Amino acid sequence: MSAGTIDDVRRARRVLCFGVTGSGKSTLATALAERLGLPVVLMDDLCWDPGWVQPPRAELDARVLPVLDREAYVADTVYGIHNRAAIERVDVIVGLDYPRLVSLGRLVRRTAKRLRTRERVCNGNVETLRLVLARDSILVWHFRSWRSKRERMRAWRADAGAPPVLLLRTPADADRLLAALDRGTRDAESSGNADQR
């Protein structure tokens, strides 16, 4: 088994957040990057062009693979076509393995807010009611991909050849992870200050 720990996250230079649509991957990745002192990578910015156009596979590879080769980052997800490349490169995976109602509730609230505010996301794109009601909408995608994404991160955790996988079962687990990293940063700063006295 490849069960990850907070220390695995603390030591990592390449971190992958992974979870179902709406679970809060980008928010957690940004918070982890701040605490670890690493750059954050938001995959939607690489994988969606203006007008919600997704580039062809060769272009996606040209954008994503060099990023995964960087020395340090926290990536907020990885698309299925790049799963293997990410697994071969990252030091640890933080999986948001939340109950469906948690992720779906977050997704619905986020989508409603974006519809209301017309917030621009990934290269200036805007979510519209037409897109939300479409057959390939983000809400539909949540239902289509929920089971497979959960199974994927659990399979990675059970794979001895995969990087360590820290599964977070609730948002409170994510809060505890961030708090532990905060404590570690404060302890290191205190130790450094003591050394200078």
Residue pairs with C-beta under 8 A, 6 or more apart in sequence:
1 157
1 158
1 160
2 156
2 157
2 158
2 159
2 160
2 161
2 162
2 163
2 164
2 165
3 157
3 164
3 165
3 166
3 167
4 92
4 93
4 94
4 157
4 163
4 164
4 165
4 166
4 167
5 164
5 166
6 166
6 177
6 180
6 181
8 91
8 92
8 164
8 166
9 15
9 32
9 36
9 92
9 94
9 166
9 177
9 181
10 36
10 181
10 184
11 91
12 36
12 90
12 91
12 92
13 38
13 71
13 72
13 91
14 68
14 70
14 71
14 72
14 73
14 75
14 89
14 90
14 91
14 92
15 29
15 32
15 36
15 38
15 73
15 74
15 75
15 90
15 91
15 92
15 93
15 94
16 74
16 75
16 77
16 78
16 86
16 90
16 92
16 93
16 94
16 163
17 25
17 26
17 28
17 29
17 32
17 74
17 75
17 76
17 77
17 93
17 94
17 95
17 96
18 25
18 77
18 78
18 93
18 94
18 95
18 96
18 149
18 152
18 153
19 25
19 77
19 95
19 96
19 97
19 98
19 103
19 149
19 153
20 96
20 98
20 100
20 103
20 142
20 145
20 146
20 149
20 150
21 103
21 107
21 138
21 141
21 142
21 145
21 146
21 149
22 103
22 104
22 106
22 107
22 108
22 110
22 138
22 142
23 96
23 98
23 102
23 103
23 106
24 96
24 103
24 106
24 171
24 174
25 76
25 77
25 96
26 42
26 44
26 76
26 77
28 76
28 94
28 96
28 174
28 178
29 40
29 41
29 42
29 74
29 75
29 76
29 77
30 40
30 74
30 76
31 178
32 38
32 40
32 74
32 94
32 177
32 178
32 181
33 39
33 40
33 73
33 74
35 178
35 181
35 182
35 185
36 74
36 181
38 72
38 73
38 74
39 70
39 72
39 73
39 74
40 73
40 74
40 75
40 76
41 67
41 73
41 74
41 75
41 76
42 76
42 122
43 64
43 75
43 76
43 77
43 78
43 79
44 121
44 122
45 122
45 123
46 60
46 63
46 64
46 67
47 54
47 55
47 60
47 63
47 64
47 79
47 122
48 54
48 122
48 123
48 125
49 55
49 123
50 123
50 124
50 125
51 125
52 125
52 131
54 60
55 63
57 81
60 79
60 81
60 82
61 82
64 78
64 79
64 82
64 85
65 82
65 85
67 73
67 75
68 75
68 78
68 82
68 85
68 86
68 89
68 90
69 89
75 86
75 90
78 85
78 86
83 152
87 93
87 156
87 162
87 163
90 163
91 163
91 164
92 163
92 164
92 165
92 166
93 153
93 156
93 162
93 163
93 164
93 165
93 166
94 165
94 166
94 168
94 177
95 153
95 154
95 156
95 157
95 165
95 166
95 167
95 168
96 103
96 168
96 174
97 150
97 153
97 154
97 167
97 168
97 169
98 168
98 169
98 170
98 171
99 170
100 146
102 170
102 171
103 142
103 146
104 142
107 138
107 139
107 142
108 139
111 127
111 132
111 138
111 139
113 119
114 121
114 126
114 127
115 127
115 128
115 129
115 132
118 126
119 126
119 127
120 126
121 127
127 138
131 137
131 138
132 138
132 139
134 140
153 165
153 167
154 167
156 162
156 163
156 165
157 165
157 167
166 177
168 174
168 177
